[in-house]
Amino acid sequence: MPAHAAEKTICRAVRSILAQDHDAFEVLIVADDDADYAHVLGDAGLKDPRIRFHHTGAKGSGSPPARNIGLDYANHRYAAILDADDAFLPGKLSASAAHLQDAALISTGLQVRSVAGDDLREVGTGVSGWLAARHYKFVNLSMDSMLVHDRRAADPRFDPGLPCLTDLDFALKIFASVPRALHLGAPLHAYYKTPGSISNRPGSSAAMTSVKKLILERLRTGYYPLADPEGISGIADFLTQSLAAETVWPDAFGAQPGLLFEDHLEARLVRPPGPLMTPLTPSVK
């Protein structure tokens, strides 16, 4: 859990972990500021020997360095990312753990919420099944940090040179050795749309556009050697459509303040024909 200026939200995030019905975990909180998060959590009655604290040694260096430090210090085979302003929903860890012997990468449905906690919309909810890399973004069209992965199958690090979409870059690195994800259609991860988040802050559309173009170029030049042979064209198709949506996003948002980019994109998104997922095999229930 990377933490920067997270004093107002980190207790909610940590509570969502400690409340999980799967209790075999460690929590690595990596501060990227001067806050004493052990003290913040302790004042809220959140003391647990499974929580460990680390520091980037910097202030505001971004989530990638903090996440990388967490991965470097992690003791276990399986990893999940949770930002300090988001939350796991009930059953996130147990639902994921039930499938990790069969799936090296698990994505889950997402509940998008306002700062006040109001439910705004869901992403990737409904059907569960195997999701090829080429179809991955057409289901998980927003956020990639809800992923749980097996570090023995792939153990990449986040790119500190990217100002945004570091989650997508990370997912593509996993897809280099993992051809498909197991997608769980239940909403198991809460993403809070905060004014200062990367996707909401002023100038976010320009930054997103720049990085989408960079990732698209990386796909075309072989930077991401995806294990799914059709993965590159599928992800590139999604990014091309997302870039088209970015060009009209400022006008759309100006005409409809409060519009979510997810709604804006989905209204324009042309998904590949046929089912996006294959059913779960009998060994994965």
C-alpha positions, 0 to 999 in steps of 0.5 A: 500500500503506497501512502502519500498524504493519506491520513484521512483515508488510510484507516478505511483502507486498512480496516477493509483488509483487517475485516477480510474473512481470509486472514493469512496475509501481511500488509506492507505500507510504504510511506512517500511522505513524512507522515507517521502512519503507524501512529495514525493507525494506532490512534484509530485502534488499528494495531496488528502484527501483520502490518509492516511499515516502510518508507521511500526516503522521499516525498511525493515520488509517486506510487511506483517507487513505494509499490516497488519497495513493498514488492521487494520486502514482501515475504510471500508468493501472492501479492495484491495492490491496494491504494491508501484511498481505496478499499477491498470489499468483503471477500476480496482475499478469500475469493482470490485465494480460492483460485490462486492454485489455478490462476497466476493472475486474477482480476475482479469487478470494481465498485467506483465510488465518490469521495463521500462513499456514494456508489457511482457505477460498477466496472467488470461486474457480472460474469466470471471466467478466463479472460485472454490478454487481448480481451482484458481491457474490454472488461477491466476498462478502468483501473488495474490495481485490483489485480492479484498475482502469483509472483512465481509466474511473474514478478515485475516492478512498476515504472517510475517514469510513467506519470499515470497508467502504471497499473496497466504497464504492470499488468502488461508485464505480467501478461508477458508470461501469463497468457490469461487472467481469471476474472471474478465478476463480483465487485470486490474492490472499491475505487474512490474517485478523489479530486486529487487522484491521477485520473481526476486532477487538472490536466489528467486528460493530457497526461493520460493521452500522452501515456496511452500513446507511449504504451501503444508505441511500446506494444507496436515495437515489442516492448511488451512481449505478450504470451497471448499472440493476439494480446498486442492487437487486442490491447492496442485496439482498446487503447486506440478507442480510448485515445479517440474518447480522450479527444472529445472528453474535455468537451463532454465533461464541460457539457456534463460536469461530473461525467465519469470517463468510464461512462464516456468511454463505454458509450463509444467502445466497440468490443470484439465480437463474441464472448470476451471470457471462456467459462471456468473449468471444473477445477476452478469453481 
